Amino acid sequence: MSHAYEAFDSIYQRAAQRHQGEAALETLLDKPLSQEALAAIGDDRWLAAMTQKIFQSGISWQVVRNKWPNFEAAFFGFDIEKMLLISDEMWEEKARDASIIRNFTKVMTIRENALMMHEASLNHGSFSHMIANWPSSDIIGLWAYLKKEGKRLGGNTGPYSLRIMGKDTFILSRDVEGYLRNREIITTGRDTQAAWRAAQDAFNHWQQESQRPMTQISQIIAYSVNH
């Protein structure tokens, strides 16, 4: 179904008006990494970033950040091979470690997501290569992969992890979702295939129109609807 999308320049001008003009708005926008830069990231850093996001869900982000050096130490810098060698008993012991945040379910996501990354590396050379080569025009396919193959990477956890690491992705934040609903681009639950597909189609349209990365389009939409 074709949709009459708002011209991206109109969205951009509204965002600029609300944020002290175009020059000021541009300073607020993130630049995603190149494919080469993404591919060069160690898989351990992806595991660390996703684990941090998982632990930040439902808890103060600052608390997690303050304890993060302890996480890095406790989990051997999130080395994928080492994660796969840790015994069940040691996982239980680590989940009781007072120097990190004691949450057995979340600690166990580290093992599950390390396994996901190991499997991806067997097929793609590295998890980083798989991420780098995944087209942003089907970023919802990558979201679905992380949700299905990983642990606790559904909702916005997977997309935010990608964004933080520099992968070009839009995010269905409250502001972006609100805009898409207001324009009747999304008319179903946020985490349905129909909503994801409708959002992806809209972002692909704006990407072709503006030649900007998905990340910036997503941010500009958010800045266009809030002060």
C-alpha positions as CSV (number, residue, x, y, z in Angstrom):
1,M,0.0,0.0,0.0
2,S,1.5,3.4,-1.0
3,H,1.5,6.1,1.6
4,A,1.5,9.9,1.3
5,Y,4.6,10.6,3.5
6,E,5.3,14.1,4.7
7,A,8.1,15.7,2.7
8,F,11.3,15.2,4.6
9,D,12.4,18.8,4.2
10,S,9.2,19.8,6.1
11,I,10.2,17.5,9.0
12,Y,13.7,18.9,8.9
13,Q,12.6,22.5,8.9
14,R,10.3,21.9,11.9
15,A,13.1,20.2,13.8
16,A,15.5,23.1,13.0
17,Q,12.9,25.7,14.2
18,R,12.6,23.9,17.5
19,H,16.4,23.6,18.0
20,Q,17.9,27.0,17.2
21,G,18.3,26.5,13.5
22,E,19.9,24.2,11.0
23,A,23.5,24.6,12.2
24,A,22.5,23.8,15.8
25,L,20.4,20.8,14.7
26,E,23.2,19.3,12.7
27,T,25.5,19.3,15.8
28,L,22.9,17.0,17.5
29,L,22.9,14.3,14.8
30,D,25.0,11.2,15.1
31,K,27.1,9.9,12.2
32,P,27.0,6.1,11.8
33,L,30.2,4.2,11.1
34,S,31.3,3.1,7.7
35,Q,30.9,-0.6,6.8
36,E,34.7,-1.0,7.1
37,A,34.8,0.5,10.6
38,L,31.9,-1.6,11.8
39,A,33.5,-4.8,10.4
40,A,36.7,-3.9,12.4
41,I,35.0,-3.9,15.8
42,G,35.8,-6.9,17.9
43,D,32.9,-9.2,18.7
44,D,33.7,-8.8,22.4
45,R,32.7,-5.1,22.1
46,W,29.3,-6.1,20.6
47,L,28.7,-8.5,23.5
48,A,29.7,-5.8,26.0
49,A,27.4,-3.2,24.4
50,M,24.4,-5.5,24.3
51,T,25.0,-6.7,27.9
52,Q,25.2,-3.1,29.1
53,K,21.9,-2.3,27.4
54,I,20.2,-5.4,28.8
55,F,21.3,-4.5,32.3
56,Q,20.3,-0.8,31.8
57,S,16.7,-2.0,31.1
58,G,14.6,-1.2,34.2
59,I,17.5,0.2,36.2
60,S,19.4,3.5,36.4
61,W,21.8,3.7,33.5
62,Q,24.4,5.5,35.7
63,V,24.4,2.6,38.2
64,V,25.3,0.2,35.4
65,R,27.9,2.6,34.0
66,N,29.5,3.0,37.4
67,K,29.8,-0.8,37.8
68,W,30.9,-1.4,34.3
69,P,34.6,-1.9,34.9
70,N,33.7,-4.7,37.3
71,F,31.6,-6.3,34.6
72,E,34.6,-6.2,32.2
73,A,36.8,-7.8,34.8
74,A,34.3,-10.4,35.9
75,F,33.6,-11.5,32.3
76,F,37.1,-11.5,30.9
77,G,36.5,-8.5,28.7
78,F,33.5,-10.3,27.1
79,D,35.9,-12.6,25.1
80,I,33.4,-14.8,23.1
81,E,35.5,-18.0,23.3
82,K,36.0,-17.6,27.1
83,M,32.3,-17.0,27.6
84,L,31.6,-20.4,25.9
85,L,34.0,-22.2,28.2
86,I,32.5,-21.0,31.5
87,S,30.9,-23.8,33.5
88,D,27.3,-23.7,34.8
89,E,28.6,-23.5,38.3
90,M,30.9,-20.5,37.5
91,W,27.9,-18.7,35.8
92,E,25.9,-19.1,39.0
93,E,28.9,-17.9,41.0
94,K,29.3,-14.8,38.8
95,A,25.6,-14.0,39.1
96,R,26.1,-13.7,42.9
97,D,29.1,-11.4,42.5
98,A,28.4,-8.3,44.6
99,S,30.8,-6.2,42.5
100,I,28.4,-6.4,39.5
101,I,24.6,-6.2,39.5
102,R,23.2,-9.5,40.8
103,N,20.6,-10.7,38.4
104,F,20.9,-14.3,37.3
105,T,18.6,-14.1,34.3
106,K,20.4,-11.1,32.9
107,V,23.8,-12.6,33.6
108,M,22.8,-15.7,31.7
109,T,22.0,-13.6,28.6
110,I,25.8,-13.1,28.3
111,R,26.3,-16.8,27.6
112,E,23.3,-17.0,25.2
113,N,24.3,-13.9,23.2
114,A,28.0,-15.1,23.1
115,L,26.7,-18.3,21.6
116,M,24.6,-16.3,19.0
117,M,27.7,-14.3,18.1
118,H,29.8,-17.5,17.8
119,E,27.3,-19.0,15.4
120,A,27.2,-15.9,13.4
121,S,31.0,-15.8,13.2
122,L,31.0,-19.4,11.8
123,N,28.7,-18.2,8.9
124,H,30.0,-14.7,8.3
125,G,33.6,-14.7,9.6
126,S,32.6,-12.6,12.6
127,F,29.5,-11.2,14.1
128,S,30.8,-7.7,13.2
129,H,31.0,-8.7,9.6
130,M,27.4,-9.8,9.6
131,I,26.3,-6.5,11.2
132,A,28.4,-4.4,8.8
133,N,27.1,-6.1,5.7
134,W,23.4,-6.0,6.8
135,P,21.6,-3.4,4.6
136,S,19.9,-0.6,6.6
137,S,17.1,-0.8,4.0
138,D,16.2,-4.0,5.9
139,I,17.3,-3.1,9.4
140,I,14.1,-4.6,10.7
141,G,15.5,-7.9,9.5
142,L,18.5,-7.5,11.8
143,W,16.2,-6.5,14.7
144,A,14.2,-9.7,14.1
145,Y,17.4,-11.7,14.0
146,L,18.7,-10.3,17.3
147,K,15.3,-10.9,18.9
148,K,15.0,-14.5,17.7
149,E,18.6,-15.7,18.0
150,G,19.7,-13.6,20.9
151,K,18.4,-13.2,24.5
152,R,16.5,-10.1,25.7
153,L,17.3,-8.2,22.6
154,G,13.7,-7.5,21.6
155,G,11.9,-4.2,22.0
156,N,14.3,-1.3,21.6
157,T,17.3,-3.1,23.3
158,G,18.7,-4.5,20.1
159,P,18.2,-1.4,18.0
160,Y,19.7,0.9,20.7
161,S,22.7,-1.5,21.0
162,L,23.2,-1.2,17.2
163,R,22.9,2.6,17.3
164,I,25.4,2.9,20.2
165,M,27.9,0.8,18.2
166,G,27.5,2.9,15.1
167,K,25.3,0.8,12.9
168,D,22.9,2.9,10.9
169,T,19.4,2.2,12.3
170,F,16.3,4.1,13.0
171,I,14.7,3.5,16.4
172,L,11.0,3.4,17.3
173,S,11.5,5.7,20.3
174,R,8.4,7.2,21.9
175,D,8.7,10.4,19.8
176,V,9.3,8.5,16.5
177,E,6.5,6.0,17.2
178,G,4.2,8.9,18.1
179,Y,5.0,10.7,14.9
180,L,4.4,7.6,12.8
181,R,1.1,6.9,14.6
182,N,0.0,10.5,14.2
183,R,0.6,10.1,10.4
184,E,-1.2,6.7,10.4
185,I,2.0,5.1,9.1
186,I,1.9,2.7,12.1
187,T,-1.6,1.5,13.1
188,T,-0.8,-1.7,15.0
189,G,1.2,-2.7,18.1
190,R,4.7,-1.3,18.0
191,D,6.5,-4.7,18.0
192,T,4.5,-6.3,15.2
193,Q,5.8,-7.2,11.8
194,A,3.2,-4.9,10.3
195,A,4.5,-1.9,12.3
196,W,8.1,-2.7,11.6
197,R,7.5,-3.1,7.9
198,A,5.5,0.2,7.7
199,A,8.2,2.0,9.5
200,Q,11.0,0.5,7.3
201,D,9.1,1.5,4.2
202,A,8.7,5.1,5.4
203,F,12.4,5.4,6.4
204,N,13.5,3.9,3.1
205,H,11.4,6.5,1.3
206,W,12.9,9.4,3.4
207,Q,16.4,7.9,3.0
208,Q,16.1,8.0,-0.8
209,E,14.6,11.5,-0.6
210,S,17.1,13.0,1.8
211,Q,20.2,10.8,1.2
212,R,20.7,10.9,4.9
213,P,21.5,7.9,7.1
214,M,18.5,6.2,8.9
215,T,20.1,7.3,12.3
216,Q,19.8,11.0,11.4
217,I,16.4,10.7,9.9
218,S,15.2,9.0,13.1
219,Q,16.8,11.7,15.2
220,I,15.4,14.6,13.0
221,I,11.9,13.1,13.3
222,A,12.3,13.0,17.1
223,Y,13.6,16.5,17.2
224,S,10.7,17.7,15.0
225,V,8.0,16.6,17.6
226,N,9.6,17.6,20.9
227,H,11.1,20.8,22.2
